[in-house]
Amino acid sequence: MGKKGYYLEIIIKNFLAFWAIFSGLFFPFTVFLILFYESRLAIKHFGIVEFLTTSTWNPVSETFGGLAMIVGTLISTFIAILIAGPVAIGIAIFITELAPSWLKGIITSAVELLAAIPSIIYGMWGFFILADFMRSYVEPFLQKVFIPVPLVGKLFSGPPTGIDVLTTSLVLSIMIIPFMASVVKDSFNLVPSVMKESAHSLGATKWEVVKDIVIPYTASGIAGGLVLSTGRALGETMAVTFLAGNVAQIPTSLFSPFTTITVALANQFTEADTPLYLSSLFYLSLILFVLSFVILSFAKILVLRLQKRWK
């Protein structure tokens, strides 16, 4: 390699290193600083504890608390992951282990197509079609079944409107299933075929191979899919805006209207007409940024532990 190739290699290395540092460290840190700077008035006025433990959000009296939005964000994300996780893993198992070869490509393409649909389309579908179906059939049925059950019945109390936590979480789960299923499927494809063939030769059934070999071997990949899906659910805005109800209250049941941090930001930024109001919205943005960082960091630690455990 001549001098020209040597210098070109140095330039490319430095260029890639710069963008890796910028995108991985400098850019997130800069975003954090900007959000913190714009939030300083609200932080000074409300503090941390008061803002995080107060659910009142009243622009008229300039009383702002982020608890209702934070709880709504966490609940809808948790339920969406709870629904999407088993479904996505089941889809990945079917594609990689059970589906005939002619069907694998069809299902894989269908899953990828779902991932390409814009979130606003999911929101409109949820608002005009799914919400009415949930209000008329699903939610009344769930109330008949679960209301008599002690403790559990409280989760299904309230009028069934279809614009609530359950419908929102269901649409969110449908949105994140393609991402999770794709990641898990790719992880399953990395399992050495010799391991599965050895298990089959010893008399193991397909389910035993999946349960005892495929899933343990790809535990870190499954966790990685959960991480990506959690990030998508936390930051989703348009679909949730259609279905949440935009009510700044802590949801007391699955049929309660609610709001999330992203919905509050999308609906109110153009209406913020006072410095404290605007600063409080930036404060919510800062909380969402930190919340996402903490949750995804915890998930990353979990992935690393699973990798070490398997090794």
Secondary structure as UniProt FT lines:
FT   HELIX           3..21
FT   HELIX           22..26
FT   HELIX           27..46
FT   TURN            47..48
FT   HELIX           49..53
FT   STRAND          57..58
FT   TURN            59..62
FT   STRAND          63..64
FT   HELIX           67..93
FT   HELIX           94..98
FT   HELIX           101..116
FT   HELIX           119..125
FT   HELIX           126..130
FT   HELIX           131..133
FT   HELIX           134..138
FT   HELIX           139..146
FT   TURN            147..148
FT   TURN            150..151
FT   HELIX           152..156
FT   HELIX           165..189
FT   HELIX           193..201
FT   TURN            202..203
FT   HELIX           206..209
FT   HELIX           210..214
FT   HELIX           215..217
FT   HELIX           219..235
FT   HELIX           238..243
FT   TURN            254..255
FT   HELIX           261..268
FT   HELIX           269..271
FT   HELIX           275..310
//
